C-alpha cells in the first residue's frame, strides 16, 4: 500500500505471546496420511509379487517396517502439533508491528514475520482481556494478549489487516470438527467402496490384489472428498460484503442486501431485504472467533444502512447503457477534463472516493479505476491495489485490476455485475 496510507508502527509488552503451529500441524497430518497410503500400496504390491511370505526378501520386510515406524512418528508429531494449536501461549514477551512486518521478542529468542506473509487478522475477547491474532499464509497464527481495545486496533492497523486496508479471511471450524467429519465418512465410504470392489471383482474376475487396490483407492478418494464437501466454510468479509466458500455452494451477498445479522449458537444468520436468509455455519469455531466475525459483518451492515451521499455527479462514472467503446471514451475525457474548470465534472479526489466507496456499484468503481488509470496509471494501480485487498467478491477484484491497467473488457465487466446480481 502507498506510504501515505501506512499506519505508524506500534510496540507493546504482551503477557502471553506466541505462534500456534497450524501450518506445521497440517503439514505433519498430510505427511502421516501420505506415508500410511504409501505403506498400504507397497504392501499390496509386495503381496502380489510374493504370494508366499517365506519368499519375500528380508530387506522388504525391514523397509516396510521402517516406513510404518516413520508413519507412527509422524502421527505422534502431528498430535503434538495439534495440541500446541489448542493451547494458548503461556509466556510473555514484547511485540513490535510495522510496515515491514511483526517482531516477537521472547526470553529464548526472537522471530520476525514479514508483512507479505500476514494474510488476515482480528481482535478477540480473551476472558477479562483481549488478544490479537494474525493469520499467516502458511496457516500459522501469531497470538498476542493486548492491554486495551485501542491497542488491539492499533496493532491490526499497523499490520495492515484492519477493515480499511484488508478483507478479513477466516477459516471456521477446528481440527476436532475435521477429525469428526473424517471418522463419520470413513464407515459409509468403506462400506460403499467394499460393495463396488466386490461387484467389480465378480463382474470382471479381478485378482484379489487388484480388488484390494481398488478398495483402497476408493476409500482414499472418498474420505478427502467428504472432508471437502462438509468441512466448515472459509469466510471473507470485505468492504463490499460477505463471501462464504464451501465445498458445496459458495455464495456472496453485499452489505446493502442484508437487513440484519444475528449471532446464534452454531451459526451466524444473515436475513436479506427480500426475506430470504443465509447461514454461516460456525460449528467447532471458538466463541471469541465467532463473535469477532459477527462484529465485523454487523459493522459492515450498519455502515451500509447509514446515511451517505455519493452525489449525482458520480453517475458520470457509470456505463449508463453505453457501449464499452463509448464508456471508455467518456471516462478518458472525464480524466483529461479534471483540471479544466470550464469542463470539469469530477476531481481526481472525487473519482478516488468513488473507487474506495464499498457501497458504490461495481460498474461505478470499475469506471473510477479506469478514469484514474487514464489520468495516471501508476497512481491508479497503487490505489486499486489498496482497494482490491478490501474486496471480498473475486469477479469485482478482477475487473478493478483490469481497469487499473487501462482495460475495460465487456465480458469481465458483465461477469462482475452478473455474478453480484445473482449472488443471493
C-alpha atoms as one frame of an Amber mdcrd trajectory, in Angstrom:
protein
   0.000   0.000   0.000   1.260   3.568  -0.553   3.456   5.028   2.156   0.902
   7.760   2.861  -1.579   5.116   3.953   0.799   3.214   6.218  -0.099   3.238
   9.908   2.649   4.153  12.390   4.464   1.198  13.976   3.330   0.010  17.392
   5.220  -1.759  20.167   3.812  -3.275  23.333   4.549  -5.796  26.067   2.314
  -8.858  25.959   1.617 -11.167  28.892   1.065 -14.110  26.507   2.557 -14.182
  23.047   3.460 -16.965  20.636   2.820 -18.632  17.286   0.374 -21.516  17.058
   1.799 -24.004  14.505  -1.343 -24.704  12.469   0.726 -24.848   9.274   3.148
 -27.411  10.692   0.270 -29.456  12.145  -1.444 -29.521   8.746   1.809 -30.498
   7.016   2.506 -33.308   9.507  -1.067 -34.601   9.174  -0.771 -34.745   5.394
   2.645 -36.422   5.655   1.175 -39.027   8.028  -1.659 -39.819   5.627   0.715
 -39.947   2.653   3.109 -42.321   4.448   0.267 -44.642   5.504  -1.104 -44.676
   1.947   2.380 -45.427   0.614   2.785 -48.237   3.150  -0.556 -49.815   2.208
   0.171 -49.523  -1.507   3.646 -51.058  -1.121   2.187 -53.877   0.971  -0.304
 -54.685  -1.780   2.463 -54.675  -4.391   4.645 -56.971  -2.275   1.739 -59.383
  -1.717   1.235 -59.536  -5.478   4.945 -60.097  -6.086   5.485 -62.588  -3.264
   2.267 -64.587  -2.582   4.179 -66.782  -0.124   5.513 -64.921   2.930   8.652
 -67.022   3.084   9.626 -65.906  -0.413   9.659 -62.200   0.495  13.233 -60.846
   0.903  14.172 -59.716   4.394  15.020 -56.199   3.219  11.409 -55.765   2.039
  10.044 -56.549   5.483  12.635 -54.274   7.067  11.897 -51.355   4.718   8.153
 -51.731   5.192   8.593 -51.834   8.960  10.691 -48.654   8.910   8.060 -46.928
   6.768   5.288 -47.801   9.220   7.528 -46.741  12.105   8.081 -43.383  10.389
   4.315 -43.095   9.906   3.767 -43.612  13.637   6.416 -40.976  14.387   4.736
 -38.509  12.027   1.374 -39.269  13.598   2.724 -38.599  17.091   4.316 -35.343
  15.914   1.047 -34.282  14.279  -0.870 -34.958  17.510   1.625 -32.873  19.499
   1.453 -30.043  16.927  -2.366 -30.033  17.063  -2.234 -29.999  20.871   0.043
 -26.936  20.730  -2.520 -25.241  18.477  -5.266 -25.791  21.043  -3.171 -24.400
  23.929  -2.862 -20.607  24.292   0.638 -19.104  24.576   1.855 -19.467  28.153
   4.710 -16.951  28.272   5.015 -13.249  27.596   7.301 -11.044  25.562   7.494
  -7.869  23.531   5.803  -7.314  20.180   6.601  -4.711  17.530   4.494  -4.349
  14.377   5.282  -2.015  11.491   5.339  -1.639   7.727   7.941  -4.400   7.319
   6.168  -6.954   9.469   5.901  -8.190  13.057   8.700  -8.917  15.527   8.317
 -11.163  18.585  10.919 -10.889  21.332  10.814 -13.602  23.977  13.242 -14.857
  26.628  14.567 -17.701  24.455  14.812 -15.802  21.184  13.075 -13.614  18.623
  11.070 -14.184  15.469  10.282 -11.923  12.520   7.205 -12.326  10.302   7.331
 -10.281   7.043   4.241  -8.213   6.210   3.622 -10.138   2.971   3.215 -13.368
   4.986   0.412 -11.885   7.121  -2.868 -12.824   5.434  -5.528 -11.688   7.908
  -6.056 -10.587  11.469  -8.682  -9.915  14.124  -9.129  -8.905  17.754 -10.696
 -11.381  20.192 -12.060 -11.066  23.707  -9.953 -13.271  25.950 -11.703 -13.652
  29.311 -11.360 -10.278  31.016  -8.842  -9.024  28.449  -8.215  -9.064  24.695
  -5.792 -10.558  22.242  -4.976 -10.155  18.582  -4.433 -12.963  16.114  -2.512
 -12.548  12.873  -3.098 -15.419  10.457  -0.073 -16.216   8.280  -0.208 -17.540
   4.739   1.148 -20.949   5.784  -1.723 -21.361   8.265   0.179 -20.467  11.456
  -1.430 -17.938  13.810   0.520 -15.309  15.744  -1.338 -14.660  19.005  -0.610
 -11.844  21.474  -2.516 -10.563  24.504  -3.100  -6.794  24.493  -3.973  -4.430
  27.313  -6.797  -2.416  25.751  -9.134  -2.463  22.714  -7.353   0.656  21.460
  -4.036  -1.224  21.495  -5.629  -4.106  19.562  -6.970  -1.737  16.883  -3.598
  -0.002  16.585  -1.789  -3.352  16.201  -4.149  -4.545  13.443  -3.826  -1.170
  11.720  -0.021  -1.364  11.838  -0.135  -4.899  10.403  -2.341  -3.689   7.529
  -5.206  -6.061   8.360  -7.711  -3.565   9.747 -11.073  -3.270   7.920  -9.956
  -0.196   5.971  -6.980  -1.976   4.410  -7.662  -5.717   4.219 -10.602  -8.068
   3.900 -10.990 -10.422   6.839 -10.403 -14.041   5.827 -11.288 -16.602   8.494
 -11.377 -20.390   8.224 -14.098 -21.612  10.576 -14.312 -24.918  12.402 -11.444
 -26.731  14.094  -9.191 -29.755  13.795 -11.624 -31.666  16.036 -14.515 -30.966
  13.637 -12.407 -32.089  10.659 -11.484 -35.297  12.507 -15.169 -35.935  13.246
 -16.051 -35.493   9.561 -13.334 -37.964   8.563 -14.492 -40.561  11.104 -18.145
 -40.084  10.138 -17.290 -40.525   6.458 -14.962 -43.478   6.955 -17.570 -46.146
   7.765 -20.029 -45.443   4.897 -17.128 -44.820   2.493 -15.603 -48.183   3.400
 -18.959 -49.973   3.036 -19.735 -48.435  -0.361 -16.164 -48.959  -1.579 -16.315
 -52.629  -0.485 -19.564 -53.211  -2.384 -18.137 -51.579  -5.518 -14.890 -53.538
  -5.255 -16.673 -56.866  -4.715 -19.070 -56.181  -7.589 -16.136 -55.316  -9.866
 -14.283 -58.468  -8.800 -17.288 -60.677  -9.588 -18.119 -58.978 -12.883 -14.576
 -58.642 -14.204 -12.976 -61.633 -12.432 -10.299 -59.437 -10.880  -7.436 -60.866
  -8.893  -7.701 -60.339  -5.138  -4.731 -57.981  -5.116  -6.375 -55.815  -7.785
  -9.580 -55.775  -5.767  -7.533 -54.650  -2.773  -6.011 -51.827  -4.805  -9.467
 -50.775  -5.969 -10.922 -50.839  -2.451  -8.030 -48.869  -1.033  -8.222 -46.258
  -3.811 -11.960 -45.748  -3.425 -11.672 -45.175   0.333  -8.643 -42.887  -0.091
 -10.567 -40.727  -2.576 -13.976 -40.661  -0.878 -12.827 -39.589   2.606 -10.984
 -36.406   1.453 -13.970 -35.665  -0.810 -16.315 -35.856   2.178 -13.998 -33.568
   4.126 -14.025 -31.076   1.268 -17.821 -31.160   0.939 -18.767 -30.956   4.620
 -15.902 -29.051   6.235 -16.736 -25.666   7.840 -16.520 -22.736   5.413 -13.910
 -20.120   4.652 -15.479 -16.683   5.206 -14.166 -13.496   3.602 -15.594 -10.200
   4.867 -14.596  -7.253   2.702 -15.724  -3.665   2.429 -18.321  -4.741  -0.135
 -19.933  -7.731   1.527 -19.541 -11.332   2.710 -18.210 -14.239   0.654 -18.628
 -17.772   2.020 -16.664 -20.523   0.307 -17.752 -24.089   0.894 -17.296 -27.337
  -0.973 -20.958 -27.402  -1.950 -22.380 -23.980  -2.870 -20.209 -20.894  -2.335
 -22.154 -17.628  -2.120 -21.745 -13.875  -1.762 -24.012 -11.069  -0.547 -23.401
  -7.334  -0.397 -23.968  -5.460   2.833 -26.730  -3.489   1.109 -28.673  -6.735
   0.599 -28.568  -7.635   4.310 -31.399  -6.433   6.550 -29.984  -7.713   9.849
 -27.399 -10.072  11.316 -27.994 -12.467  14.228 -25.386 -14.403  16.204 -26.641
 -17.867  17.191 -25.117 -20.862  18.980 -23.785 -22.682  15.898 -24.145 -20.158
  13.082 -24.466 -16.525  12.040 -27.775 -15.725  10.363 -27.981 -13.067   7.646
 -31.571 -12.009   6.913 -31.803 -10.348   3.497 -34.024  -7.462   2.478 -36.048
  -9.704   0.158 -36.996 -12.030   3.026 -34.555 -14.808   2.281 -31.704 -15.710
   4.614 -28.174 -17.066   4.585 -26.493 -19.059   7.353 -22.765 -19.193   8.092
 -22.006 -22.484   9.840 -19.679 -21.816  12.795 -19.770 -25.330  14.302 -16.491
 -26.008  16.096 -15.368 -22.365  15.958 -14.410 -20.794  19.285 -16.888 -18.342
  20.798 -14.382 -15.477  20.628 -13.703 -16.023  16.916 -17.414 -16.368  16.179
 -18.094 -13.064  17.961 -15.242 -11.315  16.107 -16.638 -12.482  12.763 -20.155
 -11.409  13.732 -18.998  -7.958  14.826 -17.110  -7.420  11.565 -20.189  -8.365
   9.489 -22.535  -6.327  11.705 -20.285  -3.268  11.363 -20.368  -3.568   7.571
 -24.153  -3.863   7.553 -24.552  -0.899   9.916 -22.280   1.213   7.717 -24.253
   0.233   4.603 -27.515   1.246   6.299 -26.126   4.594   7.465 -26.720   7.866
   5.622 -24.415   8.562   2.701 -24.393  10.975  -0.218 -22.495   9.714  -3.240
 -23.510  12.786  -5.231 -25.409  12.916  -8.504 -22.237  13.844 -10.348 -20.774
  10.390  -9.746 -23.224   8.984 -12.277 -20.759  10.243 -14.902 -18.648   7.195
 -13.998 -21.486   4.755 -14.705 -21.860   2.991 -18.012 -25.460   4.168 -18.396
 -26.227   1.759 -21.245 -23.306   2.906 -23.393 -21.136   0.571 -25.419 -17.769
  -0.282 -23.913 -16.027   1.916 -26.501 -18.266   4.917 -25.699 -17.833   4.323
 -21.973 -14.034   4.229 -22.317 -14.047   7.437 -24.350 -16.273   9.239 -21.830
 -14.093   8.145 -18.909 -10.918   9.222 -20.708 -12.491  12.619 -21.417 -13.567
  12.864 -17.792  -9.999  12.223 -16.672  -8.487  14.765 -19.086 -11.017  17.424
 -18.038 -10.280  17.214 -14.344  -8.163  20.393 -14.228 -10.238  22.448 -16.668
 -12.781  24.419 -14.626 -14.919  25.005 -17.714 -15.370  21.281 -18.356 -14.579
  19.709 -15.000 -17.072  17.058 -13.967 -15.224  15.281 -11.155 -11.933  15.933
  -9.400  -9.392  13.169  -9.018 -10.188  13.023  -5.285 -13.876  12.545  -6.063
 -13.090   9.781  -8.542 -10.824   8.160  -5.968 -13.596   8.399  -3.360 -15.977
   6.602  -5.736 -13.381   3.861  -6.245 -12.918   3.429  -2.493 -16.624   3.582
  -1.617 -17.634  -0.019  -0.779 -21.293   0.842  -1.334 -20.827   2.118  -4.886
 -21.915  -0.258  -7.636 -19.213  -2.456  -9.197 -19.808  -0.660 -12.506 -19.103
   2.736 -10.913 -15.970   1.509  -9.160 -14.685  -0.016 -12.408 -15.327   3.276
 -14.179 -13.470   5.162 -11.444 -10.477   2.800 -11.704 -10.340   3.276 -15.488
 -10.659   7.087 -15.193  -7.795   7.179 -12.674  -5.692   4.973 -14.953  -6.359
   7.323 -17.875  -5.047  10.213 -15.760  -2.140   8.436 -14.035  -1.735   4.684
 -14.441   0.863   4.339 -11.666  -1.328   6.182  -9.152  -4.386   4.194 -10.235
  -2.531   0.922  -9.823  -1.445   1.826  -6.296  -4.943   2.932  -5.256  -6.629
  -0.107  -6.787  -4.218  -2.481  -5.044  -5.294  -0.989  -1.708  -8.985  -1.257
  -2.633  -8.718  -4.809  -4.022  -7.406  -6.041  -0.673 -10.727  -4.985   0.891
 -12.992  -6.574  -1.746 -14.443  -9.999  -0.963 -16.063 -10.702  -4.362 -13.496
 -12.147  -6.786 -15.101 -11.109 -10.145 -15.136  -7.465  -8.995 -11.492  -7.708
  -7.916 -10.521  -8.957 -11.380 -12.491  -6.221 -13.143 -10.924  -3.492 -10.972
  -7.411  -4.793 -11.616  -8.027  -4.856 -15.376  -9.464  -1.314 -15.313  -6.424
  -0.042 -13.403  -4.267  -1.389 -16.236  -6.258   0.742 -18.699  -8.514  -2.061
 -19.914 -12.286  -2.448 -19.771 -13.371  -5.780 -21.134 -17.088  -6.210 -21.768
 -17.071  -9.868 -20.687 -15.174  -9.156 -17.459 -17.443  -6.233 -16.512 -20.567
  -8.216 -17.361 -19.342 -11.154 -15.269 -18.635  -8.907 -12.271 -22.086  -7.298
 -12.405 -23.948 -10.503 -13.227 -22.219 -12.529 -10.520 -23.077  -9.915  -7.917
 -26.666  -9.641  -9.148 -27.277 -13.341  -8.661 -25.110 -13.713  -5.551 -28.160
 -14.246  -3.385
